[in-house]
Every structure is written in structure tokens, then in C-alpha cells.
Amino acid sequence: MHDIVDLERRGIPGVFVASSEFVSAADAQSTSLGFPDVARVYTPHPIQDRTDDEMRAYADAALDEIIAAVTRRSA
């Protein structure tokens, strides 16, 4: 979250990506950093025991949402 906020402060669009387990933590941290509306995309949880193919599927499923969020932020 700190990296995305740093990018936003520099005027560079960014998107925070994490697993769904971290929704509440991301909300709290982005708010405490002064960027409650920072773009974010969540993947299914857990990810630590996923195979490479499963991780590629998660990334493929999130790609359109990530691109849309970056595009919205840079417009």
C-alpha cells in the first residue's frame, strides 16, 4: 500500500493487488495514509499454496480489472 500511495503522490497511477483476506487491512491502511480511494484489486485467498497454473489463472482473471483501474486513475 505504501508503494501505491507513493506513486499516487507523484501523479503516477498505481493499483494495489492483494488477496481477499486483506480487504479490511487495505481499507484501514489506505485511509491512515490519506488515500482512502486508492485503486485496488483483490484475488481469491489463499495464494501461498497455489500452483503456478492457478496463480496464472488468478492473474489472468484480474488483468482486465487492473488495467481498468490504472486507466481510470490516469484519465
C-alpha positions in Angstrom: 0.0 0.0 0.0 2.8 2.4 0.8 4.2 2.0 -2.7 0.9 2.7 -4.4 0.3 5.8 -2.2 3.9 7.0 -3.1 3.1 6.6 -6.8 -0.2 8.4 -6.4 1.5 11.3 -4.6 3.9 11.5 -7.6 0.9 11.5 -10.0 1.7 8.1 -11.3 -1.3 5.7 -11.5 -1.0 2.5 -9.5 -3.2 -0.3 -8.3 -2.8 -2.3 -5.1 -3.3 -6.0 -5.6 -3.8 -8.4 -2.8 -5.9 -11.5 -1.9 -9.4 -11.0 -0.5 -8.2 -11.8 3.0 -6.7 -8.3 3.2 -9.7 -6.1 2.3 -10.2 -4.7 5.8 -6.4 -4.2 6.3 -6.1 -2.4 3.0 -9.1 -0.1 3.8 -7.6 0.8 7.2 -4.1 1.4 5.8 -5.1 3.4 2.8 -7.3 5.6 5.0 -4.5 6.1 7.5 -2.1 7.1 4.7 -4.6 9.7 3.5 -5.7 7.8 0.3 -8.9 6.0 1.2 -9.9 5.7 -2.5 -6.6 4.3 -3.8 -7.3 1.8 -6.6 -7.2 -1.9 -5.5 -8.0 -5.3 -6.9 -8.4 -8.5 -4.9 -7.7 -12.0 -5.9 -9.1 -15.2 -4.2 -7.5 -16.2 -1.0 -5.3 -18.1 -0.1 -2.5 -17.8 -2.6 0.5 -19.3 -0.8 -0.3 -22.9 -1.7 -1.5 -22.3 -5.3 0.3 -23.9 -8.2 1.9 -21.8 -10.9 -1.0 -22.6 -13.2 -3.5 -21.5 -10.6 -1.6 -18.2 -10.0 -1.6 -17.5 -13.7 -5.3 -18.1 -13.7 -5.7 -15.6 -10.8 -3.6 -13.1 -12.7 -5.5 -13.6 -15.9 -8.8 -13.1 -14.1 -7.6 -9.9 -12.5 -5.9 -8.3 -15.5 -8.9 -6.5 -17.0 -9.8 -5.0 -13.6 -6.2 -3.9 -13.0 -6.0 -2.3 -16.5 -9.3 -0.6 -15.9 -8.2 0.8 -12.5 -4.9 2.2 -13.9 -6.8 3.7 -16.9 -9.4 5.4 -14.6 -6.6 6.7 -12.4 -4.7 8.2 -15.2 -7.6 9.9 -17.0 
